Amino acid sequence: MSKHCFIDLETTGTDPERHAVIQIAGMITQYGKVLDTFDFVVKPFDGQIIDQAALDVNKRTREEIAEFSLPDVVQEALLMLFGQHVDKYDKYEKMFFTAYYAHFDYNFLRRLFENCDDKYFGSWFWTPPIDVAQAAILKLQKERPTMLNFKLATVAEKLGIEVKDEELHDAMADISLTKEIWDKVT
């Protein structure tokens, strides 16, 4: 079936145990064709830490994120969306969780599900997640020594993909770049 769920998250820090998810965006594809897209903004759970440095990166304010949708509302919307593409009760039908530096997004989204008292995150996705950065390094291994870093924008530019700096660190823009990188390297 080869369904991929390309996902990018924006967070309030780097530790899924302490920090919050504030944006979840992505696209569900099958054989390269986009079946669905989604983009949710998420209010942190009470007690989750919000690092100002993270807000500076994703260009959000504390006041803005205080008005975002409640996490359980977003998680329920994700369940409905995922359910349109996967039968979570069929262990042979899942999507590939696909992201740039995938373990970061995977661990944060899994933690959000746990915080919503949902222990069935694994019902939707094959493990392990697919890391687009790992796929890209196979294509760019000879060029890597000449690259300043291996960040999403750097890799996209190296592959000839247009990058709009002002859009970086918006989860929907980042997932679009991730999908374009994936298409170029696979």
C-alpha positions, 0 to 999 in steps of 0.5 A: 500500500505504501502510504506515507504520513509526512509530518513536521512539528513545531515545539516549545523546546527539545525535550518531549517530556517537558516541552509542548507541541504547538504545530502539527502539519503534514501530508498523507501520500500513497505512491507519491500522490498527496491524498490529504494535508493537515495543519493544526496549532496546539495549545500546550498542556498545563505545566509544559515548559515554553522556552523563549528561544524556541518561540523565537525560532518558530516566530510565535508568542506566548499570547498567540499559543495560549489561543491555540486549539486544545491538545485533545481536540487536535489529537481527536482531529488527527485520529479522524484524519488518520482513520480515513486512510488506515484501519487501526485495527488491521495490523497489516495496514499502517502508514510510514511516519516520514519526517526530516530528523524523524525521531524528534517529531515521532517522539513528540507526537507519541508523547502528545498522544500519551498526554491525551491518554491514548496508548495506541499511537503505534496503531497508525504507523510502521516502525521505525519512522523514516528519516528523510535526512538519512535518505538525503545523506545517501544521495549527498554523501559526496557533497556533504564535506562542502556543506555548512550543515545538514539542516532542512533548508541547506539540503533543499537548496543543495538539491535545487529546491527553492527555499523561502527563508521567511517560511522556514520553521512553519510546520506546513512549509517545512513538510512541503520541503521535506516531501520535495527532498524525499521526491528528489532522493528516492 
